[in-house]
Amino acid sequence: MTRELFWLTLTVAMTALMWVAYILDRFRVRGFWATLDNPRPGATRQSGWAERLYFAHTNAVENLVIFAPLVLILEAIDRSTMATAIACAVYFWARLAHAIVYTLGLPVARTLAFAIGFFAQVVLVIAIFGKL
């Protein structure tokens, strides 16, 4: 497994597990049956941190749709460099930081973490076109 695929795998696993904490909060706030029911207008709101984690998770999924194909394209064209490996690691840590600071409600840190992840993706695009 390349370093890029390793970081992609960790990123996918992290994204796949993010929902657990906010669903546990939903059980606590709404109760068992209301959590299992379809969402309804006027349902009891979740804790602020859980709502923010939900949005962080949604954002992580939206960005995984960009990150994963970039890594898979690099794999398909057999272009693994130190820069692409570092960019993938930076992307993972930036997305983890984004989820944490978003959940904590730290807006400037959230934006910085997002931007770092975005620039890591830019590095991958540049590498795909053979400039790194």
Secondary structure as the mmCIF struct_conf table of DSSP 4:
data_model
#
loop_
_struct_conf.conf_type_id
_struct_conf.id
_struct_conf.beg_label_comp_id
_struct_conf.beg_label_asym_id
_struct_conf.beg_label_seq_id
_struct_conf.end_label_comp_id
_struct_conf.end_label_asym_id
_struct_conf.end_label_seq_id
HELX_RH_AL_P HELX_RH_AL_P1 ARG A 3 LEU A 17
TURN_TY1_P TURN_TY1_P1 MET A 18 MET A 18
HELX_RH_AL_P HELX_RH_AL_P2 TRP A 19 ARG A 30
HELX_RH_AL_P HELX_RH_AL_P3 PHE A 32 LEU A 36
BEND BEND1 ASP A 37 ASP A 37
HELX_LH_PP_P HELX_LH_PP_P1 ASN A 38 PRO A 39
TURN_TY1_P TURN_TY1_P2 PRO A 41 GLY A 42
HELX_LH_PP_P HELX_LH_PP_P2 ALA A 43 SER A 47
HELX_RH_AL_P HELX_RH_AL_P4 GLY A 48 ALA A 76
TURN_TY1_P TURN_TY1_P3 ILE A 77 ASP A 78
HELX_RH_AL_P HELX_RH_AL_P5 MET A 82 LEU A 104
TURN_TY1_P TURN_TY1_P4 GLY A 105 GLY A 105
HELX_RH_AL_P HELX_RH_AL_P6 PRO A 107 ILE A 128
TURN_TY1_P TURN_TY1_P5 PHE A 129 GLY A 130
#
